[in-house]
Each structure stands twice: as structure tokens, then as C-alpha cells.
Amino acid sequence: MPETKSSLKLLAHTILLGYETAEYRHPWERDAQSGSFERIVTRAQAVEAAGFDGVFFGDAPALIRETLAATGAFPYEPFTLLSALAARTSRLGLSGTIATQCNDPYNVARRFASLDQVSGGRSGWNAVTGFIGEQNFGFADIISAAERYRRAEEFVDVVLQLWNSWKPGYLEPDSATGLYYNVDKIRDIGHHGQYFDVQQALNIPPSAQGHPVVVQAGGSENGLELAGRYGELIYAAAPTLEHGRRQVASAEHRRHQQVGPPSQPSALVPRIRRAPRGDPALVSHRGRHGYWSHEHRRQLRRGGR
């Protein structure tokens, strides 16, 4: 049996002020505008120069007052941010979070397909259900987790159908006939499901990578089911290496059951941070977390972040 070589793909989880939510208070962070766009560009270009393969941005379409007050971090709208970063980087993968609960499949498919074209095939969609912000989108009641995931499964399936609605052979530029595309190769999806009715094909052709990478970050049972079925990159932010291995193994097992063995093994996402020499207090867990506010500590004790 021939020997196979594995490779390590590195993604930076850049959430404006760094992974630690009170990092702006740390002596390392001297820039009061550390959530500014230019600061994000500098970080993205730095990780690209360091050989990283991509950056990952989370998002929540809601105002979280306690987090805003304690950290100073405000989330840029993902498509705007990623499109701007596409023009300031050259090879870095650009993944962003868009919640299925607050959007519709055709718009999400079209926007990510556009980002994939603009970036030269470098985009990725972190498909989450969304668990906050319902009050901003006309939902009178909080929808149960089970229903959110049923809706999300159909949502992702429709997006994938749209991304694959342009079949091979669609590009046939012919100066004699004056036709550029063979529109017979662009197939309407005709989807009529429990939550969505989408008739037409997407109006944007595939990118250099075919379609954006589907990322999944759910750690619950429902989240792992969704990751197992659709996730091409699984974000496993586990507290320990062993916990992360179990989470990845569970997702891979579910994928094997639902769609067959994965073409590539999933990966863990460790937390890596800069550590200055000669100052152990600053790099210790207590040293870092000593910059959290009292309100943020209360949130953590209640189970929030």
C-alpha cells in the first residue's frame, strides 16, 4: 500500500480583538482602535505572510450590550468585511458566519458565489442556525433547537443545489452564433420543501474552486449531525485535545454513516497566542483572564461567553 502524506492546514480565528474577549486591556494591545478595519487587514496580511491558509470570522446579527461594553468589539457584516479583505489579500481563504435562521438560501448562495468569484475561489461559509437575534427578524418566539436544525438542513441543501446548478459545458463562447453560455447546461433546481420554495438556478457561474467551502461550527448533537452531513471543514474549539479528538471523531462517524467516508480527515483548531519571554504572569491563564470585567466573569459563571 503506498505511503500517504498528511498536511496541516492553518486557519486564524480572528474576531477583531483577538480570541480573548478582554485582550484590548492587555499591555500587549496598545492600539485603542484594535477593532478597526485597518487593524483587521494588518492581521489578515500578517497571517497570510506567515503561511496560514485562511481566516475565520464569527458573527451574530444582534446587539449584545454586555459584550460590547466589556470588549469594545463590534461585528462587521461578514460579506462586506470578507469582500474588502479579498482585495487586500492574495491567497488567504476567507470564511464567514451567516446564520440560516436570519436569511434565505438564494441570497446566501448568490452572495457567497459572488465572493468566491471576487476572491478567485477563496471563500467559505460557516453555516450556523443562529441562536440570538430572532427579535430583529420578525420571530415572535424563540424557535426550538430541533426546528432550527431541520430548517438549517434544508437551507444548506438548497444552497448546495444552487451552487451546483451550472453543469459542465455551460461555457461555450461562439463568435459565429453570438452565444457565450450554453443555457441548457444551467438547470433550475425546482426545490419545494417544508421551509423553502426555490425554482430557478443560481444566476452566477461556479468559481475556480467549484463552490465555497462549507464550514460547520456546532458542537451539540444536532450541530454534529449537520456537520457530519455537510461540513467540509469542522470548527472544533474544544477545551482539551482529547475532547477535540472525540468531537471530530463523532462528526466523521456521522459523515461516514450519512454520505460515506470523508475524502480528507477533519482537523482540530488549537488556540495559539504570542508569549513574550521572561514574563510568566502575562502568559498564565490567570494573568490573561485578570483583564476580564466583573460583568464578563458573571456571564462566564452563567455559562455564557
URFEN-V819242 format. One record per backbone hydrogen bond with DSSP energy under -1.0 kcal/mol. NH is the residue of the N-H (numbers start at 1). CO is the residue of the C=O. If there is no record, write none. Layout:
BEGIN
{{NH/CO} {NH/CO}}
END
This chain:
BEGIN
{{12/54} {14/12} {17/15} {23/20} {25/22} {26/23} {29/26} {30/28} {36/33} {40/36} {41/37} {42/38} {43/39} {44/40} {45/41} {46/42} {47/43} {48/44} {49/45} {50/46} {51/48} {52/47} {53/10} {54/10} {55/93} {56/12} {57/95} {62/60} {68/64} {69/65} {70/66} {71/67} {72/68} {81/77} {82/78} {83/79} {84/80} {85/81} {86/82} {93/53} {94/122} {95/55} {96/124} {97/57} {98/126} {100/128} {101/129} {103/100} {108/104} {109/105} {110/106} {111/107} {112/108} {113/109} {114/110} {115/111} {116/112} {117/113} {118/114} {119/115} {121/116} {124/94} {125/213} {126/96} {127/125} {127/215} {136/133} {137/134} {139/134} {148/144} {149/145} {150/146} {151/147} {152/148} {153/149} {154/150} {155/151} {156/152} {157/153} {158/154} {159/155} {160/156} {161/157} {162/158} {163/159} {164/160} {165/162} {167/185} {170/167} {172/180} {174/179} {178/174} {182/170} {183/181} {185/182} {186/183} {187/165} {190/199} {191/198} {193/196} {198/191} {210/207} {211/209} {213/123} {215/125} {216/233} {224/220} {225/221} {226/222} {227/223} {228/224} {229/225} {230/226} {231/227} {232/214} {233/214} {235/216} {238/236} {244/240} {245/241} {246/242} {247/243} {248/244} {249/245} {250/246} {251/247} {252/248} {253/249} {254/250} {255/251} {256/252} {257/253} {258/254} {259/255} {260/255} {282/279} {288/284} {289/285} {290/286} {291/288} {292/289} {297/293} {298/294} {299/295} {300/296} {301/297} {302/298} {303/300} {304/299}}
END
